[in-house]
Amino acid sequence: MDTIDKGILAHLQRDSATPVSDIAESVGLSSTPCWRRIKKLEEEGAVRRRVALADKGALNLNLTAFVAVKAARHSETWVEKFAKAVRRIPEVVEVHRMSGDVDYLMKVVAPDMAHFDRIYKRLISAAEYSDVTSTFSMEELKYTTELPLDYA
């Protein structure tokens, strides 16, 4: 990935709806070669997809919870059951397998605590756990979907 690709990717991360002609001008290309580079970045997987980022507040998703899960057992069957369950819950927006004391960490969004409680009950009925602990975000100090490009 050269500096032109990184420039293109920086623009796409900020706003994927930016016209190709504007991106091309900013990186010193004409539109067609810029478009080809964008397509290549997509084909190579550097650009997974282009999306619109919705605002949680505008969608009445004012509560963000981080749910730490300790598995009851460590087996492929358990993981498959757990993964299937969390994929069915749209309010679960991220799930990470962790090292350390917690096996999985989830990010969950909800309108309010009552709705979160319903999500929690769905979650705990979906699989067996050793422990499930929820913590709640009081304030979001930083949020970005833009990845650093210095390592590409």
C-alpha positions in Angstrom: 0.0 0.0 0.0 1.6 3.3 -1.1 0.9 6.8 0.1 -1.7 7.3 -2.6 -3.7 4.3 -1.4 -3.3 5.5 2.2 -4.7 8.9 1.1 -7.6 7.3 -0.6 -8.3 5.1 2.4 -8.1 8.1 4.7 -10.8 9.9 2.7 -13.0 6.8 2.5 -12.8 6.3 6.3 -13.8 9.9 6.9 -16.7 9.8 4.4 -17.2 7.0 1.9 -19.7 9.1 0.0 -17.0 11.6 -1.0 -17.1 11.8 -4.8 -14.3 9.9 -6.5 -13.3 13.1 -8.4 -12.7 14.9 -5.0 -10.7 12.0 -3.6 -8.7 11.8 -6.9 -7.9 15.5 -6.8 -6.7 15.4 -3.2 -4.3 12.5 -3.9 -3.1 13.7 -7.3 -4.8 11.3 -9.6 -7.5 11.5 -12.2 -10.9 9.9 -11.5 -10.4 6.7 -13.4 -7.1 5.6 -11.8 -8.5 6.6 -8.4 -11.6 4.5 -9.0 -9.5 1.6 -10.0 -7.4 1.9 -6.8 -10.6 2.0 -4.7 -11.8 -1.2 -6.4 -8.4 -2.8 -5.8 -8.6 -1.9 -2.1 -12.0 -3.5 -1.9 -10.9 -6.6 -3.8 -7.8 -7.0 -1.5 -9.9 -6.6 1.6 -8.4 -3.3 2.8 -11.9 -1.9 2.4 -14.4 -4.4 3.8 -17.5 -2.3 2.9 -18.7 1.2 2.6 -21.5 2.1 5.1 -23.3 5.0 6.7 -22.6 5.5 10.4 -25.9 6.0 12.3 -26.0 8.2 15.4 -27.0 6.2 18.5 -28.7 9.2 20.1 -30.8 9.9 17.0 -31.9 6.3 17.1 -32.8 6.4 20.8 -29.9 4.1 21.8 -28.8 6.1 24.8 -27.4 3.2 26.9 -24.1 1.5 26.1 -23.2 -1.6 28.1 -20.1 -3.7 28.1 -20.9 -7.2 29.1 -18.1 -9.5 30.3 -18.7 -13.2 29.9 -16.9 -16.2 31.4 -17.8 -19.4 29.7 -19.2 -22.3 31.7 -17.0 -24.6 29.6 -14.5 -24.2 26.8 -15.7 -26.4 23.9 -16.5 -25.8 20.3 -20.1 -26.7 20.9 -20.4 -24.0 23.6 -18.8 -21.4 21.4 -21.0 -22.2 18.4 -24.1 -21.9 20.6 -22.9 -18.6 22.2 -22.0 -17.1 18.8 -25.3 -18.1 17.3 -27.2 -16.5 20.2 -25.3 -13.2 20.1 -25.7 -12.9 16.3 -29.5 -13.0 16.8 -29.5 -10.1 19.2 -29.2 -6.9 17.1 -28.4 -4.7 20.1 -25.1 -6.7 20.5 -22.9 -4.7 18.2 -19.5 -6.2 19.1 -18.2 -9.4 20.6 -14.5 -10.1 21.3 -12.8 -13.2 22.5 -10.5 -12.1 25.2 -7.4 -13.2 27.0 -7.2 -12.9 30.8 -10.0 -13.3 33.3 -12.8 -12.7 30.9 -13.6 -15.0 28.0 -15.8 -12.7 25.9 -16.5 -8.9 26.0 -19.6 -7.6 24.3 -20.7 -4.1 23.5 -24.5 -3.7 23.7 -26.6 -0.7 22.9 -30.2 -0.2 24.1 -32.7 2.6 24.6 -32.7 2.3 28.4 -32.1 0.0 31.4 -35.4 -1.8 31.0 -34.7 -2.8 27.4 -31.1 -3.8 28.4 -32.6 -6.1 31.0 -34.6 -7.9 28.4 -31.5 -8.3 26.2 -29.6 -9.6 29.3 -32.3 -12.2 29.9 -32.2 -13.3 26.3 -28.4 -13.6 26.6 -28.3 -15.6 29.8 -31.0 -18.0 28.6 -29.0 -18.7 25.4 -26.1 -20.6 26.9 -24.5 -21.6 30.2 -22.1 -19.2 31.8 -19.7 -19.2 34.7 -20.2 -15.4 35.1 -21.8 -12.5 33.3 -21.0 -9.0 34.4 -22.3 -5.7 32.9 -20.8 -2.3 33.2 -22.3 0.9 31.7 -20.7 3.8 29.8 -21.3 7.1 31.6 -19.7 9.2 28.8 -18.2 8.5 25.4 -14.9 10.4 25.3 -13.7 9.1 21.9 -15.5 7.2 19.2 -14.1 6.6 15.7 -14.2 4.0 13.0 -11.1 5.4 11.3 -8.2 3.0 11.7 -4.6 4.3 11.8 -2.9 3.9 8.4 0.7 4.2 9.5 1.1 0.4 9.7 -0.1 -0.6 6.3 
